[in-house]
Amino acid sequence: MAGTAPQPSPFLAVYAPTEWGLRDPAWQDMLQRVLPPGRQVAMRAVEASQPDDPVVALDAEFALGLFVEPAALDHLADRVLAAREAGRSATLIVAVQGRQLAGLGRWLQARAGKGRLVGLRLILARDTEDLLRQLPERMRHGVEDNLIRMPVSTEIEDSPHKNFFVFSPELQSLVGRIRAFARNGIARAYLLGGPGSGKTSLAYFYYLVRNKGRFVSVNLAAENTGDKAAVKSLLCGHVMGAFPGAGSRLGAFTHARDGVCFIDEAHGVTGSVMEVLMEALDNGQYMPFGASAKQPLDCALLFATNRTWASLQASVNIDEFTRLGAAVLEVPELQKREEDLIAVIATTLARLGGSCTTWTAPEGIDDAAWRRIRECRWHGNVRALVRVIEAAFVETAADGASPLIPATAIDDGIALWEPAQHHSHRLYAAA
């Protein structure tokens, strides 16, 4: 009819199975209350097939998949991705229950493999009441992709790839800062984060954004022998005949060219290592062992450690310490990144379940198990969480008594791999 005002686009489009009672006025009223004032919500029921309403998915700023089986969310996720590519703000919030975690993991892995993991937020909730409590915080747009995909072995051709998930606002913010460093010529930085927090993946992301040269990783804990000549050869290289029987060798600085030299376990930058670095850090040049001419240091240097900043400052002479000249990037601990917790649990369950032949793989965790995980300190971050889920999965699948991993199995895994008290905890960074 002429003169009829157009209907405003909904702020939130909710897709849910019919059994969740989207038509219940009381539930709709509670949902409306958690939205910003004046914003509208639209409800769409989802049957077993994928959602097929193109209008709401494209027009809404946020879409919520409410306990929909993740395999049925592809069309909705693709529409959100298309809206982003068109320059509009759009985010898909995927809310799952504990029983759906392995399904979520399989879906995340599939989309990661296609490079289409963008514009997602995650919620793990018991029921709609629990969902409503968490929903307001999730209605914020992330600007970075949800994935850093990198080779398992960064310096080996045709290496298999692994996924590092970026869902939480804390990690999204850090990835944005790393991107800005790489784009604005910051060629020296210090990644500070606990063990297993993803420092290597974040360093590789810096390299991907920088888009120059090679990525060369040096683990000082594994490769520093305390012999100055060996360290100099490792970092700076050596010429033929530098010592009896020596052929020429490209050091890490030369091999990286104008790319990135990633120096991991950098709390080992002491003694002979520091002596070798001083010249390069001070003057931007280095001398291969046995050479007669210096070479320019063209690569970016990223240092990483799991030690606290106070521990680093106490480990070396302050004059040497300040010569590192690095801006600091702090990796937030996994305990503070609930959405990344969900992604790691989901993909770990999916991976383990895919290998089962005679066992019935648990498809998720129960509510008490999720509470245990959220309450854990996770000094070991992602690495420790994966070990705990693996241990709990084996215990549950071998027993065969439950389709969900119970809290007792998580407790047993934590006792093995993430004990609350350990002498090393005081050393680790708390970002």
N, C-alpha and C positions, 0 to 999 in steps of 0.2 A: 504494500500500500504506500502511495506517495506520502512523504512527510514523516514516515515512521523512523524513529531514531534507531541506528544500528545497535545491536546488542554488544556490550563491552566484552572483550576477550577475557577468558578466565585467567586468573593468576596461577591457579593450581588445578590441573586435571588429574583426577584420581581414577586409576584403573585397578579393579579388584574382582576376584571371583564372586559370582552371585551369592554364594553362601555367607559372605561377610556382611550382608545386610546394608548395602549402600543406601537403600531407600528409608532406612530407619531415621526419622526426624531428629531423635535425640543424638544419634551419632553424628549426623550432619551438622547439628548445632555446635557440638563440641569441636568438630573440625573447623568450622567457621571461626570459632573463638581464637584459635591459634594462628590464624592468618593476620597479616597486617590490616589495619582498619581500611574499609572500603574495597578490599580485594575479594574477588569472587572465586568460588570453587565449582568445578563441573565434575559429575560422576559418570563413569562409564563401566559397565560390567564386562568382564572378560570371560569368555568360555574357554574350552580346552584349546581352541585355535588361537592364533596370534591376533592381537588387537588390529582392527581394520578401519578405525575412524581416523581419517587423515586430518580433519579440521581441528579438533581440540588439541591433538598432539603437536600440531604446528603452531597454533595460536597461543597456547598457554606458555607462560614463562617457566613454570615448573610442572613436570609430570611425575606422578607417584605411582609406581608399580607396587600395590599393596598385597603382599603375600602371593603374588602371581608366580607360577613356576618360571624360573629365570629363562628357560629355553623358549618361552612364549613372548619374550620382551624384545626380540630383535627388531621388529618393525618399528616399535616405539623408540628404541634407542637410535635407529637409523634416522628417524624423523627429527629427533633432537639434534643429532649430529648435522643434518642438513640445515636446520635452522641456524646453528652456530656458524656453519660455513657461509651462510647468507648474511652474517653480521648481526644476528639477533641473539639476545641473551636467552639461553635455554639450558635446562638441566633436568636429567632424569634421576629421581631418587628411587633406588631399588631397596625395598623393605622386605626382608625375609625372616622366617622363623628358624630356629635352630635345626629343625629337620630338613631344611632346604639348602644347607650350606654347601654340601658337595655339588648339588645342582648349580648353585651360584658359581662355584669354582670352575666347573666345566664350561659354563657360559663365559666367564671372564677369560679363560684360557683361549677359547675359540675366537673371541673378539680381539684379544691381544694378538693372536697369530695373523689376523687380517688387518691389524693396525687401525682398528675402529673402537678403541677404548678411550672415549673422550666425553666429557660432560656428564659424568656420573657421580652420585653420592650414594653411600651405603648406610643402611640401618639394620640392626639385628634386634628384633623385638619379640616379646612373648605373645602379645595380643594388641588390639587397637589402642587400649589405654596406654600401654607402654610406648607404642608408636607415637601417639599424640604428645607424650612428654618429650620425645626426642626430635620431633619434626621441625619446630621453629629454628633450631640451630642448623639443620640441614638445608634450610631454604636460603642458602647463600651460594652464589655461583663460584665455581673454581675456574681459573683462567688457563691453567696448564693441562696438558694431557694427563690421563690417569696412569700412564705407563712409561717407564724407561726400559727399553729393550736393548740388551747388550750381549756380546759374545761371552760364553762361559770362560773362555781363554782369550783375552783381548789381543794377544800377539800371535795367535795361530790361525791360519787361513781355514775357512770353512768350519770354524768352531760352532757347536750348537749354541743357541741363544737362551737366555734366561730372562725372566720378567721381574722388574722391580716396580711395585705398585705405588701410585701417588694419589691417594684419595683424601687424606686428612688436610684440613686448612693449614695446619702447621707445616706439613711437608710441601704443600702447594706453594706456600710463601717462600720456603727455602729454595725450591726449584726456580721460582721466579727471580730470586736474588742471584742465583748462580747464572741464570740466563743473562741477566744484566751485566754481571762481571765479564762474561765471555764476550758480549757484544761491545763493551766499552773499554776494552784493552787492559783490564786488570789481569796481569799475567803472573801473579804470585798470590796464593791464598792458602789458608790453613783450615782443613776440615777437622772439626773437633766433634767426636761422637763416640759413644760406647761401642764395645765389640759387637759385631753383627748388625750394626745399625744402617749399613748401606753406603758407607763412605766411598767404596770403589765405584759403585753404580753412579753415584752423584758426580764423582770425578769424571767418569766416562760421559755423563750428560754434558758437562762443561766442554769436553772435547768435541762432542757432536755439534754443539752450538757454535764453537769456535771454527770448526770445519776447516782445519788446516793440518797438514803433516800427519804424524803417527801418534798413537797413544802407547806410551812405554811405561810399564809399571816396575818399580823397584821396591821390594820388601826388605827393609833394612834388618829386621829381626832375623830373616832367613839368610841374607847375603853378606852382612857385615862381619868380617872375620877379625876386625881390629888391626889388620895389616894395611897401612896407609897406601902402599903400592897397589894392593889388590882393590881397595876402595876407589883409588884414582882410576884404575883400569876399568872398573865397573861403571863409573859415572862418566869419565872423560875419555876412555879408550886408551889404547897404546899403539905405538908404531912398531913396525917390524924390527926386531933386534933390540927392543927395549930391555929385554933380559934374555939370557941364553935360551935359544930355541923358540923365541916368541915370533909368531906371525902378527900381522896387524889386526886390531880389533876396534870396531866402532863402539864407543861407550853409549850409555843411555842418552846423554845430552845430544850427541850427534845423530843417533838413531831416531830420536823424536823429531829432529829437524825443527820446523816451526810449529810442531804440534804440541803435545802435552807430555811432560815427564812427571809421573805420579809417584811420589816417594811415600810409601806406606810405612806404618810403624815408625813414624818420624821422631818418636821419643828416643830413638837410637841415633839421632843427629848429635853426637857427642864425639869427643876425641878425634880420631883420625878422619871420621866422616866430616866433622865440622871443619877441620883444617882444609880438606879438599873443597868444601863448599864455599869457604870464605872468599876465595878469589872470584869464583863465579858470581856469588851473590853481591859482592861489593862492586865489581867492575864490569859485570855482564860479559865476561870472557873466561875461557878456561884453557888449560894446557894439557893435551893428551900425554900420558906417561911416555917419556923418552923423546918427545917431539921438541923441535926448536922454535916453533911458532904457535901463537895462541889462536884460538878460534872463538868467534862470537857465540854467546849463549842466546840462541834464537827461540828456543822453546819456552812455553809457559811452565812454571813449577807449581805443582799442587802438593802440599804436605798433608798427611793425615795421621791422626793418633787417637787411641782410645783413652789416653791419660787425661786427667784434669789439667786445666791451665796452670793451676798452682803447682802441680807436680812437674810440669814442663819448665816453669820458671826456676824451680829449685834444682833442676838437673844440670844446668850449664851456667857458665859465666854470663852475666846479664848483658855484657857487651856483645858476646856471640849471639845470644838469644835475640837481641833487637836487630841484628843483621839479617835475620830471616825475612824481615820486612813484609810479612804476609798479613793481608786482611783475614779476619776470622769468620768462618762459616760454621755455625753450630747446628748439628743434626739433632732434632728433637727425639727423645727416647720413645720407644714403641708404646710404652704404657700411656703416653699422652696422645696417642694417635689411634683412636678407636676404630675408625674406618679402615685403616691399614691393617689393624689386628684382624678384622673381619675378612679382608681379602686374603691375608696369609693363611688363616685357618681354612677358608673355603678352598683355595687352590691346592693346599697340602692334602686335604681330604680327597679331592678329586684325583690328584696324582696317585695317591696310595690306593684308592679304590680301583683305579684303572688297571692295576697289576694283580688284583685278586682273582684267583681261579677256583679254589676250593672253599675259601672263606666267603661269608656274606659281609660285604664292606659296610660299616656304619655310614649313614648318609648325613650325619650331623652330630651336634652336641646337645645335651639337655640344658635346661635353664640354670641349674646349679653349677654345671661345668663352665658355662659362660661367666657366671659370677666369679668363679675361681680365677679364670683367665684375666678378667678385668681388674681384680684385686692384686694380681701378682706384679711385682716390681719390674721384672724383665731386664735385669742387668745385662743379659746376653742378647737382648733385642730380638730381631727376626730369627737369627740363627738358633737361639735358645727356644723360641716359640715353636719352630719347626721340629726340633728334637723332641719337645714335650708332646706335640700332637702325634708325631710318629710313634712314640712309646705308648701313648694312650690308645691310638688306633690299633696297634698290634695286640695290646691287652684285651681290648673290646672285641675285635674280630676273631681272635683265637678262642675266646670264651664262647662267643656266639649267642650270648643271652640277651643282648640289647641291640636295637637298631640305631641307638644314639649313644655316643660316648658319655659315660656318667662322670660326675664330679670326682669319684674315687679314683678313676683312671687318670684324670688330670692331676690330682694330688700326687699320685705315684710318679708321674712324669716330671712334675716340678721338683720332687725330692731328688730325682736323679740328675736333672739337667739345669735347674734354676733354683738352687737352695737359697733360702731367705738370708742366711748368714754365710758369708764366705770371705776369706782373708783378702781376696783381690778386689772386692767391691769398692773399697775406698780409693782405689787408683783410677777408676773409670770416670769418664766425663759424664756429667749430668746436665744435658743441654735443656 
